[in-house]
Amino acid sequence: MDEPVYMLNALWFKKDGGREKYLEYAAAFAPILKEIGGKVAKNFTPVETVIGEAGWDPDVFFVVMYPNMEAVEAMASGPDYENIKHLRDEALEKSLLIRCKPMEWM
């Protein structure tokens, strides 16, 4: 199936230099993402819990849009990504990547 893939990324940076290391990773990842036709929709940081239990507290979260799952798999197994993925690992204490799909309901 050749449909777009939307990946929610929630990231918790390591305390000592994680944010800076992730920015290094992001700069190296940007041309790879562009080459496969993907893009970051927008970056967010949680401010406060208004309704519900507090506790979901990533440092940043965003959605990355990929043209299809084949592009995601090719990117993740490609040599260019292999060369930079250590930067992501060095930057993050914890992460969640959740595949999502658009939903029209409002």
C-alpha positions in Angstrom: 0.0 0.0 0.0 1.5 3.3 -1.0 0.0 5.8 1.5 1.7 8.5 3.5 3.1 7.5 7.0 2.9 9.9 9.9 5.2 9.2 12.8 4.7 10.9 16.2 8.1 11.3 17.9 8.2 12.1 21.6 11.8 12.7 22.9 13.3 13.0 26.3 16.9 14.3 26.1 19.8 13.1 28.2 20.5 15.7 30.9 24.1 16.5 29.9 24.2 17.8 26.4 21.3 15.6 25.0 19.5 18.5 23.4 22.7 19.8 21.7 23.6 16.3 20.5 20.0 15.8 19.1 20.3 19.1 17.2 23.5 17.7 15.6 21.6 14.6 14.7 18.7 16.6 13.3 21.0 18.7 11.1 22.6 15.5 9.7 19.1 13.8 9.3 17.5 16.7 7.5 19.0 16.0 4.0 18.2 12.3 4.3 14.6 13.1 5.2 14.3 15.5 2.3 15.9 13.0 -0.1 13.1 10.5 0.6 10.3 13.1 0.4 9.7 13.4 4.1 9.3 16.4 6.3 8.7 17.4 9.9 5.3 19.0 10.3 6.0 21.1 13.4 7.8 20.8 16.7 6.1 21.2 20.1 7.1 21.2 23.8 4.5 20.5 26.5 3.7 23.5 28.7 1.1 22.3 31.2 -1.5 19.6 31.7 -4.9 21.3 31.5 -7.2 18.3 31.8 -6.2 14.8 32.9 -3.2 13.4 34.8 0.1 15.1 34.5 3.0 12.9 33.6 3.5 12.9 29.8 6.5 15.2 29.8 8.7 14.8 26.8 11.1 17.6 26.1 9.8 17.9 22.5 7.3 16.1 20.3 6.6 16.3 16.6 5.1 14.5 13.6 7.3 13.4 10.7 5.5 12.8 7.4 7.0 10.2 5.1 5.7 9.4 1.6 5.1 5.7 2.4 6.4 2.8 4.6 8.8 1.7 2.0 10.6 5.0 2.2 10.8 4.7 6.0 12.3 1.2 5.8 14.8 2.1 3.1 15.9 5.2 5.0 16.2 3.3 8.3 18.3 0.6 6.7 20.4 2.8 4.4 24.1 3.6 4.9 23.5 7.4 5.3 21.2 6.8 8.3 23.5 4.1 9.7 26.3 6.7 9.9 24.3 9.1 12.0 21.9 7.1 14.1 24.5 6.9 16.9 24.0 10.7 17.4 20.3 10.0 18.2 21.2 7.3 20.6 23.7 9.5 22.4 21.2 12.3 22.7 18.1 10.5 24.1 17.2 9.2 27.5 13.9 7.9 26.1 11.8 8.1 23.0 8.5 7.1 21.6 7.8 6.7 17.9 4.2 6.0 17.2 2.8 5.4 13.7 -0.4 7.5 13.2 -2.9 8.1 10.5 -4.9 11.2 9.8 -8.5 11.3 11.1 -11.1 13.7 9.9 -13.7 14.1 12.6 -14.0 17.8 13.4 
